[in-house]
Amino acid sequence: MYEFLALSPVILPLVGALIVLVIYDRFKPLFEPFIVGYAALLFVAEAAYLLMLEAGTIAKPWAYGFIVLDAPGMLITTLVSFLGMLVLFYSFTYKKVPTYDSTYFALYLLLMGVMAGLANTYNVIVMLVLLEAATVFSGVLILFGRTKRAINATTIYLLISIIEVLLVLYGAFILYNYTGSLNVTDGLDLIPEGDKMLLVFLFLFGFGTKAGVIPLSLIWLPPAHAEAPPPISATMSGILVKAAAIAMAKSLYPFVFSAGAQTIAIAIVVIGVLGILIGVILAILQEDLKRLLAYHTVSQIGYVLVGLGIGCLFALGNDWEAVAGEGVFGAVFHITNHMLFKGGLFLISGALILRANTRRMHKMGGLLKQMPVTAICFLVMSLAMSGFPLLNGAVSKEAVHAATVEATPLWWGFEWMGYLQVLGSILTFLCLIHAFYVIFMGKPMEGSEKVTEPPLYMLLPIVLMAALCVIIGLFPGTVESVLRFAADSLLHIGV
């Protein structure tokens, strides 16, 4: 009777965008409380739905047309609303800049809506349309950087999208040719084994390109994330690539169960580990703080990809189901953690740029006394991303690492993949600690004595995200149950 409510995570942000366009100029005193309150309401409603789905209060995911509000999709949708609420609050700092007007805030809400839709469908063409809509909206938001480099970054971003469109369309043609459907869970037994393997890799690199999977992510992701305004960088790195990653998993998992699961798992894990190492090595070479963080996104998505790759072993049955479950749990957990520490670090970069008026780390220097709260948050999030014990990143990385090592009986190389993950974490630690030292403890920049902490609009979201990195690290049980539920739901697609 109420099936149409399944459209609410997509429709309500679009409605909010229209309201923003109406009230921004006419009722400005209402604008700030409305937009943050609206995002908060979306977050509470979506989190409540997810918890009720886990508890069994909602027996079956709501569905309407192409939209299915299942656990993995709604986890992403909830994270979208949470980060969106904080980013919109943070963005009020930029309201004095003439270009950050109602269009900026309306586009952000539109981006939230299409990301929610992207994560909650099994139709590959709907996924593709929503992914490209997210690309267009985020591409326009990158242009709010108002620099030539932002224009060039957006151009590259859009051009690379052509490749992912061609890959997904090719896969969609194959799928429809055999099944008469564009839904990845329909008619799986009608597809030849060889074509199932082909579909896995078409969707892996099609949707995976936007999710940060190498090699194409190395072309578009660093300039796009670096040249976007900091709140948009936080959104693209913190959640847009993760929505694409869930779409990627949903589109390829159904074909794994009869298309050489072990071979596919090995290939995906190797690609993920290469991403971890290449991303962090390139990050070490950066002087521009935002480019450094952008390359770390490539590196961190590698851990997610490794966990999803281990999840392919679920098709082998028996004891491998537990190993696969741990891998996907680690991937889903790392998606959540990455939203917090990487999103927070990009927000910190905006605060540093605002106060130091530069993105070059060696031109900042000596800001510890002037910005102690910002410095502590930067350190906490850096250690969390490095997998430091008692912080949230350690829990998800350990789950992915343990699952990788447990898969060693299938292929001796999995043990080495585990060692290389640890090496990636060590290099991440060295890179970010060096950045912390240069920015906050290095040679003081000229005029550093006049620098102060960022405005409250900026500081509150940063502090909250840093605090959550600590709380989840100390008490992972607060989120473990719902994350395991989402991971289990993701694994059973197509079963």
C-alpha positions, 0 to 999 in steps of 0.5 A, a space after each residue: 500500500 505504501 510502496 511509493 515510500 521507497 522513493 523518499 530517499 531520492 525524492 525528498 532531497 530533490 524537494 529540499 532543493 526546490 525549497 532552497 531555491 524558493 526561500 534562499 532570497 525570500 526568507 533568508 533567516 529561515 534558510 540555515 535552520 531549514 537546510 540543516 534541519 532537513 538533512 538531519 531529518 533525512 538522516 534520522 528517518 533513514 537511520 531508523 529505517 535501517 535499524 528497523 530493517 536489521 531488527 526485523 520490524 520491517 520484514 522486507 525491504 521497501 521497493 518501488 519500480 527500480 528502487 529497492 531500499 535494502 540494507 547495503 543501499 540504505 547504509 550508504 544513504 544514511 551516511 550520505 545524509 549524515 555527511 550531507 548534514 555536516 557539510 551543509 553546516 560547514 558550507 555556511 562559512 562560504 556564504 559570504 562568497 557571492 558564488 556560493 548561493 542558492 544554486 550551490 546548496 540546491 545542487 548539493 541536495 540534488 547530489 544527495 538524492 542521486 547518490 541515494 538512488 545509485 546505492 538502492 537499485 539493481 538495474 544497471 542502466 538506472 545505476 548508470 543514469 544516476 551515477 552520471 547525474 551525480 557526476 554532472 552535479 558534482 562536476 558543476 560543484 567543482 566549478 565553484 572553485 572558480 579557477 582554471 584548474 577547477 575547469 580543467 579538473 571538471 573536463 577530465 572528470 567528465 571525459 573519463 565518464 565516457 569510458 565508464 558509460 561505454 563499459 557499463 552499456 556494453 555490459 547492459 547489452 550483454 545482460 539484456 541479450 540473454 535475460 531480457 532484463 537490465 536487473 542483475 538478479 534476473 535470469 542468471 542461469 541464462 547467461 553463459 559462464 564466459 559472459 558472466 566473467 566478462 560482466 564481472 570485469 565490465 562492471 568492476 571497471 565501469 562503476 569502479 572507475 568512479 569508485 576510485 579503482 585504478 588505473 583510471 581513477 589516477 587520472 580523474 580523482 586527484 585533480 577533481 578532489 583537489 580542485 573542488 571546494 573543500 566541502 565538495 572534496 569531502 563529499 566526493 571522497 567521503 561518500 560519492 566514491 563509496 556509493 559507486 563502490 556499493 553499486 559496483 558490488 551489487 552489479 558484479 556479485 550476482 555473476 560471481 557465483 558461477 563464473 570462477 569465484 576464486 580467479 575473480 577474487 584473486 584479480 580484485 584483491 591484487 587490483 585493490 592492493 596495487 591501488 593501496 600502494 600506488 595511491 599512498 606512494 603518490 601521496 607521499 610525493 605531494 606538496 599540495 595538501 588536497 592532492 595528498 589527501 586525494 591520492 590517499 582516497 585511491 589508496 584507501 578505496 584499495 582496502 574496500 576493494 580487497 574486502 569486496 574481492 574476498 567476498 567473492 569467495 562466498 560462492 565457494 560455500 562451506 568454511 569460505 562463507 565465513 571468510 568472505 563475510 569477514 572481508 565484506 564486513 571489513 569493506 563496509 566498515 571501512 566505507 563508514 570509517 573512511 567517510 569520517 576520517 577522510 571527509 574530516 581531513 578534507 574539511 580540515 584542509 578547507 580550514 587551513 586554506 582559509 587561515 593560511 591562504 595556501 594549499 602548499 604544506 611547507 608554506 603553512 608551518 607552525 600553526 599548532 599554537 594558533 589552531 590547537 583544536 584543528 591540529 588535534 583533529 588532524 592528528 586523530 584522523 590521520 592516525 585513524 586512517 593509518 590504522 592506529 590501534 584504538 581508532 576506527 580505521 584499525 578495526 576495519 583494516 584488521 577485518 580486511 587483513 584477517 580475511 585476506 590472510 585466512 584465504 591463503 590456503 586457496 592461493 599462497 599470494 593472499 598472505 603476501 597481499 596481507 603483508 602489503 596491506 600492512 605496508 600500505 598502512 605504515 606508509 600512510 602513517 609516515 605520509 600523514 605524520 610528516 604532513 602534520 609535522 610540516 603544517 603544525 610544527 614546522 617553520 612558522 609561516 609569515 604572519 602565523 601569529 595572526 592565525 586563529 581557529 576556523 569559524 564555528 561553522 567549520 570547527 563543529 563538524 570537524 570536531 564531531 567527526 574526529 570524536 566519532 573516529 575515537 568512539 567507534 575505535 574504542 566501542 566498535 560494537 556500537 555499529 558492528 551489528 548493523 554493518 554486519 547486517 548490511 554486509 550479509 545482505 550484500 553477500 546474498 545478492 543473487 543467491 
